[in-house]
Amino acid sequence: MDNLNIGQRLKAARQNRNMTLDGLAEITGVSKPMLGQIERGQSSPTVNTLWKIATGMKIPFSSFFQEQRAEYTIVDLQKQNMVLEENGKMRVYTLFAFDPIRSYEAFYIEFDSGCEHYSDKHNDGVEEYIFVVHGKLDMILNDTKISLKETQAIRFEANIPHSYLNPYEDICSVYNMIFYQK
């Protein structure tokens, strides 16, 4: 993950809203010193920290990774920035950064055996789609446990707490698409 680019994008988004670091800390729940370190590229933010910032600012998660628009885009996972979470047991690759015209972003995510990832609720109107490519994945939506296997998919309103769990022996890989209300 390129901390400097994430920091520059965060700073630009904050300044475009005429916000101070104090104001940003207040709406995101992320400390002012941590936000300053991220903006300067001195800290590698976790997925949860970036989600808190994105949710607080009401911007898409992938806006921290957004690239220039092109006529078409070919994505090679081997060349994508990877965000590690859960002590490296979860790897998130941005496939397509947020597109304001289409209001979505797409990720490829790998969950190692034993991985448990808890996600805070997103803003109202946000939907997530999970497509299991390999392995099995358990999800908890509010208090409901759902088990998905290879080739199954789920769509859910993401304005609830939700968790991704891989208690199985094999790695689980999924495509994750997030749609934002226009």
C-alpha positions as CSV (number, residue, x, y, z in Angstrom):
1,M,0.0,0.0,0.0
2,D,1.4,3.4,-0.9
3,N,1.0,5.4,2.3
4,L,2.1,8.7,0.7
5,N,-0.6,8.5,-2.0
6,I,-3.3,7.6,0.6
7,G,-2.2,10.4,2.8
8,Q,-2.2,12.9,-0.1
9,R,-5.7,11.8,-1.1
10,L,-6.9,12.1,2.5
11,K,-5.5,15.6,2.9
12,A,-7.0,16.7,-0.4
13,A,-10.4,15.3,0.6
14,R,-10.2,17.1,4.0
15,Q,-9.1,20.4,2.5
16,N,-11.8,20.2,-0.2
17,R,-14.3,20.2,2.7
18,N,-12.4,23.0,4.5
19,M,-12.0,20.7,7.5
20,T,-9.3,20.8,10.1
21,L,-7.7,17.7,11.5
22,D,-9.6,18.3,14.7
23,G,-12.9,18.3,12.8
24,L,-11.9,15.2,10.9
25,A,-11.0,13.4,14.1
26,E,-14.4,14.4,15.6
27,I,-16.5,12.9,12.7
28,T,-14.4,9.8,12.1
29,G,-13.4,8.7,15.6
30,V,-9.7,8.5,14.5
31,S,-7.3,10.5,16.6
32,K,-5.8,13.8,15.3
33,P,-2.2,12.5,15.6
34,M,-3.1,9.3,13.6
35,L,-4.8,11.4,10.9
36,G,-1.7,13.7,10.7
37,Q,0.6,10.7,10.4
38,I,-1.6,9.2,7.6
39,E,-1.6,12.5,5.7
40,R,2.2,12.7,5.9
41,G,2.6,9.1,4.8
42,Q,4.2,8.1,8.1
43,S,1.6,5.6,9.1
44,S,0.1,2.6,7.3
45,P,-3.7,2.8,8.1
46,T,-5.6,-0.4,8.6
47,V,-8.8,-1.3,6.6
48,N,-10.9,-0.4,9.7
49,T,-9.2,3.0,10.1
50,L,-9.7,3.8,6.4
51,W,-13.4,2.6,6.7
52,K,-13.9,4.9,9.7
53,I,-12.4,7.8,7.8
54,A,-14.4,7.1,4.6
55,T,-17.7,6.6,6.6
56,G,-17.2,9.8,8.6
57,M,-16.4,11.8,5.5
58,K,-19.1,10.1,3.5
59,I,-16.7,9.2,0.8
60,P,-16.0,5.8,-0.9
61,F,-13.3,3.6,0.7
62,S,-11.6,3.2,-2.7
63,S,-11.2,7.0,-3.1
64,F,-7.9,6.5,-1.2
65,F,-6.7,4.4,-4.1
66,Q,-8.4,6.1,-7.0
67,E,-6.5,6.3,-10.3
68,Q,-7.0,8.4,-13.4
69,R,-9.9,7.5,-15.6
70,A,-9.3,5.8,-18.9
71,E,-11.3,4.5,-21.8
72,Y,-11.0,1.0,-20.4
73,T,-9.1,-0.6,-17.5
74,I,-7.4,-4.0,-17.2
75,V,-6.6,-5.0,-13.7
76,D,-3.8,-7.4,-12.8
77,L,-3.9,-8.4,-9.1
78,Q,-0.2,-9.0,-9.0
79,K,0.3,-5.3,-9.7
80,Q,-2.4,-3.9,-7.4
81,N,-1.7,-2.4,-4.0
82,M,-2.7,-4.8,-1.2
83,V,-4.1,-3.7,2.1
84,L,-3.3,-6.2,4.9
85,E,-5.7,-6.6,7.8
86,E,-6.2,-9.1,10.7
87,N,-2.4,-9.7,11.1
88,G,-2.1,-10.4,7.4
89,K,-4.9,-13.0,7.3
90,M,-7.0,-10.7,5.2
91,R,-5.7,-9.2,1.9
92,V,-7.8,-6.6,0.1
93,Y,-7.0,-5.6,-3.5
94,T,-8.8,-2.7,-5.2
95,L,-10.0,-3.8,-8.6
96,F,-11.9,-0.7,-9.5
97,A,-11.8,2.4,-7.4
98,F,-14.9,4.4,-6.7
99,D,-16.5,5.6,-9.9
100,P,-18.8,8.6,-9.2
101,I,-20.8,8.1,-12.4
102,R,-21.6,4.5,-11.5
103,S,-21.4,4.9,-7.7
104,Y,-19.6,1.7,-7.0
105,E,-16.2,0.2,-6.2
106,A,-14.9,-3.4,-6.5
107,F,-12.4,-5.5,-4.5
108,Y,-10.8,-8.9,-4.6
109,I,-10.4,-10.2,-1.0
110,E,-8.6,-13.2,0.4
111,F,-9.4,-14.6,3.9
112,D,-6.9,-17.1,5.3
113,S,-8.1,-19.9,7.5
114,G,-9.0,-18.6,10.9
115,C,-9.5,-15.0,9.7
116,E,-12.2,-13.0,11.4
117,H,-13.0,-9.5,10.2
118,Y,-15.6,-7.2,11.8
119,S,-16.8,-4.3,9.8
120,D,-18.7,-1.3,11.2
121,K,-21.9,-0.3,9.5
122,H,-21.7,1.8,6.4
123,N,-23.9,4.8,5.6
124,D,-27.6,4.3,4.7
125,G,-28.2,3.3,1.2
126,V,-24.9,1.4,0.8
127,E,-25.2,-2.2,-0.5
128,E,-22.5,-4.8,-0.6
129,Y,-22.3,-7.8,-3.0
130,I,-20.1,-10.7,-2.1
131,F,-19.3,-13.4,-4.7
132,V,-17.4,-16.5,-3.3
133,V,-14.8,-17.5,-5.9
134,H,-13.0,-20.2,-3.8
135,G,-13.6,-21.8,-0.5
136,K,-16.3,-21.0,2.1
137,L,-17.2,-17.9,4.0
138,D,-19.4,-17.3,7.0
139,M,-20.9,-13.9,7.5
140,I,-22.8,-12.4,10.4
141,L,-25.2,-9.7,9.4
142,N,-26.5,-8.0,12.6
143,D,-27.0,-11.3,14.6
144,T,-27.8,-13.6,11.7
145,K,-25.1,-16.1,10.6
146,I,-25.0,-17.0,6.9
147,S,-22.7,-19.6,5.3
148,L,-21.6,-19.2,1.7
149,K,-19.8,-21.7,-0.4
150,E,-17.9,-21.5,-3.7
151,T,-20.1,-19.9,-6.6
152,Q,-22.6,-18.5,-4.1
153,A,-23.2,-14.8,-3.8
154,I,-25.0,-12.5,-1.3
155,R,-26.3,-8.9,-1.5
156,F,-27.1,-7.0,1.7
157,E,-27.8,-3.5,3.0
158,A,-24.5,-2.6,4.6
159,N,-25.8,-0.1,7.1
160,I,-25.6,-2.8,9.7
161,P,-22.6,-4.3,11.5
162,H,-21.3,-7.2,9.5
163,S,-18.5,-9.8,9.8
164,Y,-16.5,-12.0,7.5
165,L,-15.3,-15.3,9.1
166,N,-13.3,-18.1,7.6
167,P,-13.3,-20.9,10.2
168,Y,-12.5,-23.4,7.4
169,E,-9.2,-25.1,6.5
170,D,-8.9,-23.6,3.0
171,I,-8.3,-20.0,2.0
172,C,-11.5,-18.2,0.9
173,S,-11.4,-15.6,-2.0
174,V,-14.3,-13.3,-2.9
175,Y,-15.2,-10.4,-5.1
176,N,-16.7,-7.6,-3.2
177,M,-18.7,-4.8,-4.9
178,I,-20.0,-1.9,-2.9
179,F,-22.7,0.3,-4.3
180,Y,-23.4,3.8,-3.0
181,Q,-26.7,5.6,-3.1
182,K,-26.6,8.4,-5.7
